[in-house]
Amino acid sequence: FSQTSILSNSDALPDYDSKAQPFKISGTLYMSDGVTPAKDYIITINQANENGDFEVNKNKELITSATIKTDANGQYIFYTYVPGNDRLYNKLQEIFMKVQTPDGTEYAMPTLLFDKDPMLTKRCRKQIAKKSDVSRILKLEKENDTSVVKRDMTLALDLERIN
């Protein structure tokens, strides 16, 4: 990751504010003890566009992506929008997240889902509640004219290592 030194603790997906359902997601990333802020960790989000497609540029890089570096208090902010879902393949509206530690190790975080996603069935919600953190189902709230969601995350020992 060559540009890690110029990352700030907030980033936005391209043209997020012109989308039908823009929102801000913010929170604190904590170490596995759930108390100590995870400082200088890199978080990347990837998602589909409003049509449920993953857009890439001519260099085959995902356009619908944003990357931040947590601040000294482990805080982060993303400005994004509710992605579309691919109904043809019964895909949920999801935001994929990965975290890179200061030593370069990358981990996949649980995907973020949306409370108002018509594809998120009662059965699916029960499965999520049984085996994982229900806070990964985002409930957008209005704050002034903006939709917001706060989501604190803890680096658990069971994260899936990528590299």
Secondary structure, 3 states (H helix, E strand, C coil): CCCHHHCCCEEECCCHHHCCCEEEEEEEEECCCCCCECCCCEEEEEECCCCCCCCECCCCCECCEEEEECCCCCEEEEEEECCCCCHHHCCCCCEEEEEECCCCCEEEEEEEEECCCCCCCHHHHHHHHHHCCHHHEECCEEECCEEEEECCEECCCCCEECC
